[in-house]
Amino acid sequence: MLHCSDGPDYVGQTDDLGRRFAEHGAGATGGYTASRRPVRVVWSEEFSTREEAKAAEAQIKKWSRRKKEALLAGNVQALRAAARKDWRSYKQRKGGGVVT
């Protein structure tokens, strides 16, 4: 996860963090981070397979700011609390339901 100069975080996955960070830092990606430099790495985790990394990326991209902040702080309790709050909000918007 990269923290952009204007505040938001960027979540992605790569097989070479150093190379990819240098690309983002130079604006060579031409994407989301190009106009939000400088960026800094605030969190990373290694996964056994590319598929696991892609799944984690997809999950984290859906998270609220509160969940991402809890992850960055290493605060498992806050992460769980944010997940419960997000679930309650979702149920209210969707009118309840059951997950099996």
Backbone hydrogen bonds, N-H to C=O, Kabsch-Sander energy under -0.5 kcal/mol:
donor,donor_aa,acceptor,acceptor_aa,energy
2,L,10,Y,-2.9
3,H,40,R,-3.0
4,C,2,L,-0.6
4,C,8,P,-2.6
5,S,36,R,-2.6
5,S,38,P,-0.5
7,G,4,C,-1.8
10,Y,2,L,-2.9
20,R,16,D,-2.5
21,F,17,L,-2.9
22,A,18,G,-2.1
23,E,19,R,-2.2
24,H,20,R,-2.4
25,G,21,F,-2.9
26,A,22,A,-1.9
27,G,23,E,-0.6
27,G,24,H,-1.0
28,A,23,E,-2.0
29,T,23,E,-0.7
30,G,27,G,-0.9
34,A,31,G,-1.1
35,S,31,G,-0.5
36,R,33,T,-1.7
40,R,3,H,-1.6
42,V,1,M,-2.9
43,W,1,M,-1.4
53,A,49,T,-1.8
54,K,50,R,-2.7
55,A,51,E,-2.2
56,A,52,E,-2.4
57,E,53,A,-2.5
58,A,54,K,-2.5
59,Q,55,A,-2.2
60,I,56,A,-2.8
61,K,57,E,-2.3
62,K,58,A,-0.8
62,K,59,Q,-0.9
63,W,59,Q,-0.5
63,W,60,I,-1.2
68,K,64,S,-2.1
69,E,65,R,-2.8
70,A,66,R,-1.9
71,L,67,K,-2.3
72,L,68,K,-2.6
73,A,69,E,-1.9
74,G,70,A,-0.7
74,G,71,L,-1.0
75,N,70,A,-2.4
76,V,74,G,-1.1
79,L,75,N,-2.1
80,R,76,V,-2.5
81,A,77,Q,-2.5
82,A,78,A,-2.5
83,A,79,L,-1.9
84,R,80,R,-2.3
85,K,81,A,-2.4
86,D,82,A,-2.7
87,W,83,A,-2.2
88,R,84,R,-2.5
89,S,85,K,-2.4
90,Y,86,D,-2.3
91,K,87,W,-2.6
92,Q,88,R,-2.2
93,R,89,S,-2.1
94,K,90,Y,-2.4
95,G,91,K,-1.2
96,G,91,K,-3.2
100,T,98,V,-0.5
